[in-house]
Structure formats: structure tokens, C-alpha cells
């Protein structure tokens, strides 16, 4: 994260913890902050909730599930055959 991103994250998460080191931690903390801000009464608090949601990152492919890929397994995207 850049210094500007760390400052924005710290302001939105308001949890006093160091900057996250994983995408999962980053997203979990922002989701928690978004829920907290969404409970506010002011437009500014609701905007902070939207900002926190907008800062969520796409998960790393490894973080998407706890399943481990077996050597030689087909890792191509699944297709919907409806």
C-alpha cells in the first residue's frame, strides 16, 4: 500500500491496528468497518461505509477457498453450461 492508501485505510477502519499484510485481512477489516459505518445516522457515515466497500480488493486465487489444488489438476475456469 502507498502512504496515501494506508492513511485512507486507517481512517476508514479506525481499528488502530497496523496496515494489513494480506488481501483477506484487508477485506475483512474493511467489511467490518463498512458494517459499523453503515449503522451511522449521518450521510457522512453512510458515505464512509460505501468508501470502505469500494476499497475491497479482489481475493488472491489462493485465498478464494481452502481447497488445495492437486498437481496436474485442471485449474481452468469452470463454465456454466445452461
DSSP file (Angstrom, degrees, kcal/mol; ACC not computed):
  #  RESIDUE AA STRUCTURE BP1 BP2  ACC     N-H-->O    O-->H-N    N-H-->O    O-->H-N    TCO  KAPPA ALPHA  PHI   PSI    X-CA   Y-CA   Z-CA
    1    1 A X              0   0    0      0, 0.0     2,-0.1     0, 0.0    18,-0.0   0.000 360.0 360.0 360.0 145.3    0.0    0.0    0.0
    2    2 A X     >  -     0   0    0      1,-0.1     4,-2.6     4,-0.0     5,-0.2  -0.367 360.0-104.4 -77.3 167.9    1.1    3.5   -0.6
    3    3 A X  H  > S+     0   0    0      1,-0.2     4,-2.3     2,-0.2     5,-0.2   0.893 124.0  51.6 -60.4 -39.4    1.2    6.0    2.2
    4    4 A X  H  > S+     0   0    0      2,-0.2     4,-2.2     1,-0.2    -1,-0.2   0.902 110.3  48.0 -65.3 -41.2   -2.0    7.6    0.9
    5    5 A X  H  > S+     0   0    0      2,-0.2     4,-2.8     1,-0.2    -2,-0.2   0.896 110.6  51.6 -66.3 -40.2   -3.7    4.2    0.8
    6    6 A X  H  X S+     0   0    0     -4,-2.6     4,-2.7     2,-0.2    -2,-0.2   0.907 110.2  49.5 -62.3 -41.1   -2.6    3.4    4.3
    7    7 A X  H  X S+     0   0    0     -4,-2.3     4,-2.3     2,-0.2    -2,-0.2   0.922 112.8  46.2 -63.9 -44.1   -3.9    6.7    5.6
    8    8 A X  H  X S+     0   0    0     -4,-2.2     4,-2.3     2,-0.2     5,-0.2   0.917 113.5  49.4 -64.3 -42.9   -7.3    6.1    3.9
    9    9 A X  H  X S+     0   0    0     -4,-2.8     4,-3.1     1,-0.2     5,-0.4   0.937 111.6  48.6 -60.9 -47.0   -7.4    2.6    5.2
   10   10 A X  H  X S+     0   0    0     -4,-2.7     4,-2.0     1,-0.2     6,-0.3   0.888 111.7  49.8 -61.8 -39.9   -6.6    3.7    8.8
   11   11 A X  H  < S+     0   0    0     -4,-2.3    -1,-0.2    -5,-0.2    -2,-0.2   0.902 117.1  40.1 -66.9 -40.8   -9.2    6.5    8.7
   12   12 A X  H  < S+     0   0    0     -4,-2.3    -2,-0.2    -5,-0.2    -1,-0.2   0.894 120.1  42.0 -76.9 -40.4  -12.0    4.1    7.4
   13   13 A X  H  < S-     0   0    0     -4,-3.1    -3,-0.2    -5,-0.2    -2,-0.2   0.854  77.3-173.2 -77.6 -32.7  -11.1    1.1    9.6
   14   14 A X     <  +     0   0    0     -4,-2.0    -3,-0.1    -5,-0.4    -4,-0.1   0.795  43.6 123.7  45.7  35.4  -10.4    3.1   12.7
   15   15 A X  S    S-     0   0    0     -5,-0.2    -1,-0.1     2,-0.1     3,-0.1   0.509  70.7-131.2-103.3  -4.5   -9.2    0.0   14.4
   16   16 A X        +     0   0    0     -6,-0.3     2,-0.2     1,-0.2    -6,-0.1   0.525  62.6 131.0  71.9   4.7   -5.8    1.2   15.4
   17   17 A X        -     0   0    0      1,-0.1    -1,-0.2    -7,-0.1    -2,-0.1  -0.501  65.7 -93.8 -86.8 159.0   -4.1   -1.9   14.0
   18   18 A X        -     0   0    0     -2,-0.2    -1,-0.1     1,-0.1     3,-0.1  -0.206  61.3 -72.2 -62.1 163.5   -1.1   -1.8   11.7
   19   19 A X        -     0   0    0      1,-0.1    -1,-0.1     2,-0.1   -13,-0.1  -0.255  61.3-100.0 -56.5 143.7   -1.8   -1.9    7.9
   20   20 A X        -     0   0    0      1,-0.1    -1,-0.1    -3,-0.1     3,-0.1  -0.271  24.2-159.3 -66.7 154.8   -2.9   -5.3    6.8
   21   21 A X  S    S+     0   0    0     -3,-0.1     2,-0.3     1,-0.0    -1,-0.1   0.489  71.8  49.9-112.4  -8.0   -0.4   -7.7    5.1
   22   22 A X  S  > S-     0   0    0      1,-0.1     4,-2.4     0, 0.0     5,-0.1  -0.922  78.0-124.3-128.9 157.1   -2.9  -10.0    3.3
   23   23 A X  H  > S+     0   0    0     -2,-0.3     4,-2.8     1,-0.2    34,-0.2   0.897 113.1  55.0 -63.3 -40.1   -5.8   -9.3    1.0
   24   24 A X  H  > S+     0   0    0      2,-0.2     4,-2.5     1,-0.2    -1,-0.2   0.919 110.4  43.8 -60.5 -45.4   -8.0  -11.4    3.3
   25   25 A X  H  > S+     0   0    0      2,-0.2     4,-2.5     1,-0.2     5,-0.2   0.915 113.2  52.8 -65.6 -43.5   -7.1   -9.3    6.3
   26   26 A X  H  X S+     0   0    0     -4,-2.4     4,-2.0     1,-0.2    -2,-0.2   0.944 114.2  41.6 -55.3 -51.8   -7.5   -6.1    4.3
   27   27 A X  H  X S+     0   0    0     -4,-2.8     4,-2.7     2,-0.2     5,-0.2   0.892 112.8  52.8 -68.4 -40.5  -11.0   -7.1    3.1
   28   28 A X  H  X S+     0   0    0     -4,-2.5     4,-2.2    -5,-0.2    -1,-0.2   0.924 111.6  46.1 -61.3 -44.3  -12.2   -8.5    6.4
   29   29 A X  H  X S+     0   0    0     -4,-2.5     4,-2.2     1,-0.2    -1,-0.2   0.884 113.8  48.4 -68.2 -37.5  -11.2   -5.3    8.2
   30   30 A X  H  X S+     0   0    0     -4,-2.0     4,-2.8    -5,-0.2    -2,-0.2   0.884 110.4  51.4 -69.7 -37.1  -12.9   -3.1    5.6
   31   31 A X  H  X S+     0   0    0     -4,-2.7     4,-2.2     2,-0.2    -2,-0.2   0.907 110.6  48.9 -64.5 -40.5  -16.1   -5.2    5.6
   32   32 A X  H  X S+     0   0    0     -4,-2.2     4,-2.1    -5,-0.2    -2,-0.2   0.922 113.0  47.4 -62.7 -44.3  -16.2   -4.8    9.4
   33   33 A X  H  X S+     0   0    0     -4,-2.2     4,-3.1     1,-0.2     5,-0.2   0.904 109.1  54.1 -63.8 -41.4  -15.7   -1.0    9.1
   34   34 A X  H  X S+     0   0    0     -4,-2.8     4,-2.3     1,-0.2    -1,-0.2   0.911 108.7  49.0 -60.9 -42.4  -18.3   -0.8    6.4
   35   35 A X  H  X S+     0   0    0     -4,-2.2     4,-0.8     2,-0.2    -1,-0.2   0.922 113.3  47.2 -62.1 -43.4  -20.9   -2.5    8.7
   36   36 A X  H >< S+     0   0    0     -4,-2.1     3,-0.8     1,-0.2     4,-0.2   0.937 114.0  45.9 -65.1 -46.9  -20.0   -0.2   11.5
   37   37 A X  H >< S+     0   0    0     -4,-3.1     3,-1.9     1,-0.2    -1,-0.2   0.868 105.4  61.8 -64.6 -35.5  -20.2    3.0    9.4
   38   38 A X  H 3< S+     0   0    0     -4,-2.3    -1,-0.2     1,-0.3    -2,-0.2   0.740  95.4  62.0 -64.6 -22.0  -23.5    1.8    7.8
   39   39 A X  T << S+     0   0    0     -4,-0.8    -1,-0.3    -3,-0.8    -2,-0.2   0.566  84.9 107.8 -78.6  -7.8  -25.1    1.9   11.2
   40   40 A X    <   -     0   0    0     -3,-1.9    -3,-0.0    -4,-0.2     0, 0.0  -0.170  67.8-138.1 -69.9 164.3  -24.5    5.6   11.5
   41   41 A X  S    S+     0   0    0      4,-0.0     2,-0.2     5,-0.0    -1,-0.1   0.630  75.0  79.9 -96.7 -17.3  -27.2    8.3   11.2
   42   42 A X  S  > S-     0   0    0      1,-0.1     4,-1.9     0, 0.0     5,-0.2  -0.576  80.4-123.8 -96.7 155.9  -25.4   10.8    9.1
   43   43 A X  H  > S+     0   0    0      1,-0.2     4,-2.3    -2,-0.2     5,-0.2   0.849 113.2  58.7 -60.3 -33.5  -24.8   10.9    5.3
   44   44 A X  H  > S+     0   0    0      2,-0.2     4,-2.2     1,-0.2    -1,-0.2   0.896 105.2  48.2 -64.1 -40.3  -21.1   11.1    6.0
   45   45 A X  H  > S+     0   0    0      2,-0.2     4,-1.8     1,-0.2    -1,-0.2   0.910 112.1  48.4 -67.1 -41.6  -21.1    7.9    8.0
   46   46 A X  H  X S+     0   0    0     -4,-1.9     4,-1.8     1,-0.2    -2,-0.2   0.866 110.6  52.2 -66.5 -34.9  -23.1    6.1    5.2
   47   47 A X  H  X S+     0   0    0     -4,-2.3     4,-2.6     2,-0.2    -2,-0.2   0.894 106.0  53.8 -65.8 -39.7  -20.6    7.5    2.7
   48   48 A X  H  X S+     0   0    0     -4,-2.2     4,-2.4     1,-0.2    -2,-0.2   0.879 106.3  53.6 -61.6 -37.1  -17.7    6.1    4.7
   49   49 A X  H  X S+     0   0    0     -4,-1.8     4,-2.1     2,-0.2    -1,-0.2   0.921 109.9  46.9 -62.7 -43.7  -19.4    2.7    4.6
   50   50 A X  H  X S+     0   0    0     -4,-1.8     4,-2.3     2,-0.2    -2,-0.2   0.895 111.2  51.6 -65.2 -39.9  -19.6    2.9    0.8
   51   51 A X  H  X S+     0   0    0     -4,-2.6     4,-1.2     2,-0.2    -2,-0.2   0.916 108.6  50.9 -62.4 -42.8  -16.0    4.0    0.6
   52   52 A X  H  < S+     0   0    0     -4,-2.4     3,-0.4     1,-0.2     4,-0.3   0.918 111.8  47.3 -61.5 -42.9  -14.9    1.1    2.7
   53   53 A X  H >< S+     0   0    0     -4,-2.1     3,-1.3     1,-0.2    -1,-0.2   0.875 109.0  54.8 -65.0 -36.6  -16.8   -1.3    0.4
   54   54 A X  H 3< S+     0   0    0     -4,-2.3    -1,-0.2     1,-0.3    -2,-0.2   0.735 101.3  59.5 -70.1 -21.8  -15.3    0.3   -2.6
   55   55 A X  T 3< S+     0   0    0     -4,-1.2    -1,-0.3    -3,-0.4    -2,-0.2   0.480  76.8 122.0 -86.1  -2.4  -11.8   -0.3   -1.3
   56   56 A X    <   -     0   0    0     -3,-1.3     2,-0.3    -4,-0.3   -29,-0.0  -0.326  55.5-139.1 -61.5 142.8  -12.3   -4.1   -1.2
   57   57 A X        -     0   0    0    -34,-0.2     2,-0.2     1,-0.0    -1,-0.1  -0.724  20.6-100.9-103.0 152.2   -9.7   -6.0   -3.2
   58   58 A X        -     0   0    0     -2,-0.3     3,-0.1     1,-0.1    -1,-0.0  -0.528  50.3-108.4 -66.3 135.6  -10.2   -9.0   -5.4
   59   59 A X        -     0   0    0     -2,-0.2     2,-0.1     1,-0.1    -1,-0.1  -0.321  30.2-105.6 -67.8 149.5   -9.1  -12.1   -3.5
   60   60 A X    >>  -     0   0    0      1,-0.1     3,-1.1    -3,-0.1     4,-0.9  -0.467  32.5-114.8 -65.7 145.4   -5.9  -13.8   -4.5
   61   61 A X  G >4 S+     0   0    0      1,-0.3     3,-0.6     2,-0.2     4,-0.4   0.836 118.4  54.5 -53.6 -33.2   -6.7  -17.1   -6.2
   62   62 A X  G 34 S+     0   0    0      1,-0.2     3,-0.5     2,-0.1    -1,-0.3   0.832 107.2  50.7 -69.0 -31.8   -5.1  -19.0   -3.3
   63   63 A X  G <4 S+     0   0    0     -3,-1.1    -1,-0.2     1,-0.2    -2,-0.2   0.574  86.4  86.4 -82.4  -9.8   -7.4  -17.2   -0.8
   64   64 A X  S << S-     0   0    0     -4,-0.9     2,-0.3    -3,-0.6    -1,-0.2   0.818 104.5  -2.5 -65.6 -31.1  -10.7  -18.0   -2.7
   65   65 A X        -     0   0    0     -3,-0.5    -1,-0.1    -4,-0.4     0, 0.0  -0.964  63.1-118.8-152.0 167.3  -11.1  -21.3   -1.0
   66   66 A X  S    S+     0   0    0     -2,-0.3     2,-0.1     2,-0.1    -2,-0.0   0.502  78.4 113.6 -86.5  -4.4   -9.4  -23.6    1.5
   67   67 A X        -     0   0    0      1,-0.1     2,-0.4     0, 0.0    -2,-0.2  -0.433  61.7-139.3 -69.9 140.0   -9.1  -26.3   -1.2
   68   68 A X        -     0   0    0     -2,-0.1     2,-0.5     1,-0.0    -2,-0.1  -0.828  16.3-121.7 -99.9 139.8   -5.6  -27.2   -2.3
   69   69 A X        -     0   0    0     -2,-0.4     2,-0.2     4,-0.0     3,-0.1  -0.671  25.1-134.5 -81.6 127.8   -5.0  -27.8   -6.0
   70   70 A X    >   -     0   0    0     -2,-0.5     3,-2.3     1,-0.1    -1,-0.0  -0.553  34.0 -90.8 -79.2 144.8   -3.6  -31.2   -6.7
   71   71 A X  T 3  S+     0   0    0      1,-0.3    -1,-0.1    -2,-0.2     3,-0.1  -0.306 114.8  17.0 -54.8 134.1   -0.6  -31.5   -9.1
   72   72 A X  T 3  S+     0   0    0      1,-0.3    -1,-0.3    -3,-0.1     2,-0.1   0.425  92.7 142.0  82.6  -1.0   -1.9  -32.0  -12.6
   73   73 A X    <   -     0   0    0     -3,-2.3     2,-0.6     1,-0.1    -1,-0.3  -0.414  61.9-105.8 -73.4 149.7   -5.4  -30.9  -11.7
   74   74 A X        +     0   0    0      1,-0.1    -1,-0.1    -3,-0.1    -4,-0.1  -0.665  38.7 177.0 -75.4 115.5   -7.3  -28.8  -14.3
   75   75 A X        +     0   0    0     -2,-0.6    -1,-0.1    -6,-0.0     3,-0.1   0.214  34.5 125.9-106.1  14.0   -7.3  -25.2  -12.9
   76   76 A X  S    S-     0   0    0      1,-0.1    -2,-0.0     0, 0.0     2,-0.0  -0.304  73.7 -83.9 -69.4 158.5   -9.2  -23.6  -15.8
   77   77 A X        -     0   0    0      1,-0.1     2,-0.2    -2,-0.0    -1,-0.1  -0.319  46.1-112.6 -63.6 142.6  -12.3  -21.6  -15.1
   78   78 A X        -     0   0    0     -3,-0.1     2,-0.4     1,-0.0    -1,-0.1  -0.526  30.1-139.4 -74.6 143.0  -15.5  -23.5  -14.7
   79   79 A X        -     0   0    0     -2,-0.2     2,-0.7     2,-0.0    -1,-0.0  -0.836   7.6-129.4-107.4 144.7  -18.0  -22.9  -17.5
   80   80 A X        -     0   0    0     -2,-0.4     2,-0.2     1,-0.1    -2,-0.0  -0.828  20.8-170.7 -90.6 116.7  -21.8  -22.6  -17.0
   81   81 A X              0   0    0     -2,-0.7    -1,-0.1     1,-0.2    -2,-0.0  -0.307 360.0 360.0-106.0  48.2  -23.4  -25.0  -19.5
   82   82 A X              0   0    0     -2,-0.2    -1,-0.2     0, 0.0    -2,-0.0   0.475 360.0 360.0 -79.4 360.0  -27.1  -23.9  -19.1
